[in-house]
Amino acid sequence: MLETPRDAGQGMVLKGWAEVRVAPHDLAAREASEEAGLVGKVAPQAVGEVTHEKRFDDGRRVLCKVRVFPVWVNWQLVNWPEQHQRETRRFKLAEARMAGEEGGLVTLLLSLAAPEV
């Protein structure tokens, strides 16, 4: 599942700010629910990381390192908090690499879609 940012654009992974005393995979589960209405099991180990430039309303930009956690989705809620702020779209892994916005995301998706040798 990829989403578009609030200001449009190509697909990117769901993400949020790190929080004290919240395990990264638990945060990933919460973000998946809030941003895309996804409910499922999140792997406790990241499959990789990407770099993302966060742009603020006041024009500031911050480079962030984002760890990517896979989510095995059981269902998508009918309503969720950010439902009307973003567009979410499901892709097969091999197709998602073509829709990814960030170079690091495309590289990560290619590595995940590659057959193991």
C-alpha positions in Angstrom: 0.0 0.0 0.0 1.4 3.4 -1.0 -0.2 6.8 -0.3 0.1 10.2 -1.8 1.3 13.0 0.4 -1.2 15.7 1.4 0.2 18.0 -1.3 -0.2 15.4 -4.1 2.6 13.6 -5.8 3.6 10.0 -6.3 3.4 7.1 -3.9 5.3 6.9 -0.6 5.3 4.7 2.4 3.2 5.6 5.5 5.3 7.3 8.1 5.2 9.2 11.4 7.5 10.8 13.9 9.4 8.6 16.4 8.0 8.7 19.9 9.5 8.0 23.3 8.5 4.6 24.7 6.7 3.5 21.5 8.3 0.6 19.7 8.9 1.6 16.0 6.7 -1.3 14.7 3.9 -0.3 17.0 4.1 3.3 15.7 4.0 1.8 12.2 0.8 0.0 13.0 -0.8 3.2 14.4 0.3 5.2 11.3 -1.1 2.6 9.0 -4.4 2.8 10.8 -4.6 6.6 11.0 -3.3 7.4 7.5 -4.7 4.5 5.5 -7.2 2.7 7.7 -5.2 -0.5 7.6 -5.5 -3.1 10.3 -3.1 -6.0 10.5 0.1 -7.5 11.8 3.3 -5.4 11.6 6.6 -7.2 11.6 8.8 -6.2 14.5 11.9 -5.9 12.3 12.3 -3.3 9.5 13.0 -4.5 6.0 15.0 -1.4 5.2 15.1 2.3 5.4 14.6 5.2 3.0 15.5 8.9 3.2 12.6 11.4 3.0 12.6 15.2 2.9 9.9 16.5 5.2 8.6 19.9 4.1 6.9 22.1 6.7 4.2 24.8 6.0 6.7 27.5 6.9 9.1 26.4 4.1 11.6 24.5 6.3 12.8 21.2 5.1 14.3 18.4 7.2 15.9 15.2 5.9 14.5 12.2 7.8 15.6 8.5 7.9 12.5 6.3 7.7 12.6 2.6 8.7 10.1 0.5 6.7 8.1 -2.2 8.4 6.0 -4.7 6.4 2.3 -4.9 7.4 0.2 -8.0 6.6 -3.1 -6.3 6.2 -6.3 -8.1 7.5 -8.7 -5.3 6.4 -9.1 -1.7 5.7 -11.5 0.4 7.9 -14.5 2.0 6.3 -13.6 5.3 8.0 -10.2 6.5 9.4 -8.8 9.8 10.6 -6.9 10.9 7.5 -9.2 9.4 4.9 -9.9 12.6 3.0 -6.4 14.0 3.2 -4.6 11.3 1.1 -5.1 8.8 -1.5 -4.1 5.2 -0.8 -3.6 2.6 -3.4 -2.8 -1.1 -3.3 -0.1 -2.5 -5.5 1.5 -5.9 -6.0 5.1 -5.5 -4.8 6.5 -5.7 -8.3 4.2 -2.9 -9.4 4.7 -0.7 -6.4 8.3 -0.1 -7.3 7.1 1.8 -10.4 4.8 4.1 -8.4 7.3 4.9 -5.6 8.3 8.6 -5.3 11.5 8.5 -3.3 14.6 7.0 -4.9 15.4 5.0 -1.8 11.9 3.6 -1.7 12.2 2.4 -5.3 15.5 0.7 -4.5 14.0 -0.9 -1.4 11.0 -2.2 -3.3 13.2 -3.6 -6.1 15.2 -5.5 -3.5 12.1 -6.9 -1.9 10.6 -7.9 -5.2 13.8 -9.5 -6.5 13.7 -13.3 -6.4 16.1 -14.8 -3.8 19.1 -16.6 -5.2 
